[in-house]
């Protein structure tokens, strides 16, 4: 199997647009969705599934299996969503997605990039489905259960250590949100990853500067974030999270330290009418038929 190549600029732009459009369409149909996360992370995810992360290919867009049941002893029902990332291969990368509430956005990214069948969203958030609203280890594209937030770097560090012991050459990546830097476990994990010299661990962060309770700088500021992470022994690169060239260049950073890519993003990018809802951006639920019609018109414009 050949290594993943960087997708074209046109492909990256089309996938990012498709993510925003698909999440908005789903939100209109279901009267709600994590839309600001789609706006902020669309380019990040298009890059991640467009060659930044060296994931194995899948033969065709996959349909998720139903929930198999509660996991038990001897491996019973211990299925994960790694098949949508092409499975485990020692010379290829692994991806741990941390912000489970981004699930719809991640599903949209996998549909747009040809990994997940678009019919999968027909079972979104239904009993017996693995296409959960808050992604779990059995959900498409998820390999671990990462909520409460901030567990993913710890989990990925364990995977990265095991891969070093096994002399696997693939990297382990984490996708996370900036709100997770308000959690103590994140900082413990940063310290441990640096201590264990995990140069095979890379993290990409959607720094959209918001969380469920409002703007980060009003709830609890995490800045200066880059210098704090550097103090824990990491290599840190700051980029514009909507600049795909900058994101790919950051991913090429040569270092023997764990790598943190801080992608500063706009939570209303591609859907500027959302700015009128500021600071209530975390979840889009329509307050009236008039507001919903306004977003429906924006969806039609986005579809052109």
C-alpha positions, 0 to 999 in steps of 0.5 A: 500500500502506498503512502498517502500523498498530499491532496490538491488545493482544490480537493482540500478547499472542496472538502472544507466547503463540503464539511460546512455545508453538510453540517449546516444541512444536517443542523437544519434538518435536525434543528441543531448541530455543532456548527461553529466547530465545522466552521473553525475546523473544516480546513484542519480536517480536510488537511488531516484526511488529505495527506497531513496524517499518513492514514491507510486507505479504505477501499470504498466509503464504509457503512457503520455496523450497529452497536454490538453491545456492551464490551465484556471480557475476552474482547467481547464487543470491543470494536472501535472505529479504526477501520474508517482510518484503514486499520492498524499498520506499523508503518502508517499513522494513527489518529485519536480524536479527542473532542467527542462533541465534534463527532458530526464534523468528523463524520462529515469530513470522512464522508467528504474524503471518501471514508464514510458512506453518506447514508451513515448520517441517517442513523445519527444519534439513534438508539442502536447506532454507532454514529453517536452524537458524542463520539465513542470508541465504537463510532466511525473514525474514533479509536478511543472514548475521550470524554470527559475532555482532555484524555486523548493525549494521555491515551495517545501517549500510551499508544506512542510508547507502545509503538516505540517499543515495537519499533513501529515507524508510524506516528500517533496523532491527536486532534483536540480543541483548545478548551481542553487546555483548561483541564489538568490532565492535559498538562500532566500528559504533556509533561509525561510525553516530553519525559518519555521523548515521544517524537512520534506524537503529534497534536493538532489543535483547533484554537477557536477560542471558545467553549461551551460557556463562552469565549475562552478569555472570559471563562478562563484564559489559556494564553500565552498557550505556545510558551506554556506548552514549550515550557513542558518540553514540546515543539510548538508551531502556531499557524492560521488554521484556515491556511492549508499550506501553513498546516502542511508545512507545520506537519513537516516540522523536524524535531525529536520532541512531541509536536504541537500545532496550534491552529488559530481559527474563526468559529464563523468562517464560511457562515458569517451570519453566526456572528450575530449569535456571539458569544453563544456559538458552541451549539446551533439551535434555531430560536425561531422559524425566521432564524431558521429560514435565514440559515436555510438561505445561507445553506442555499448560497453555500451550495452554489 
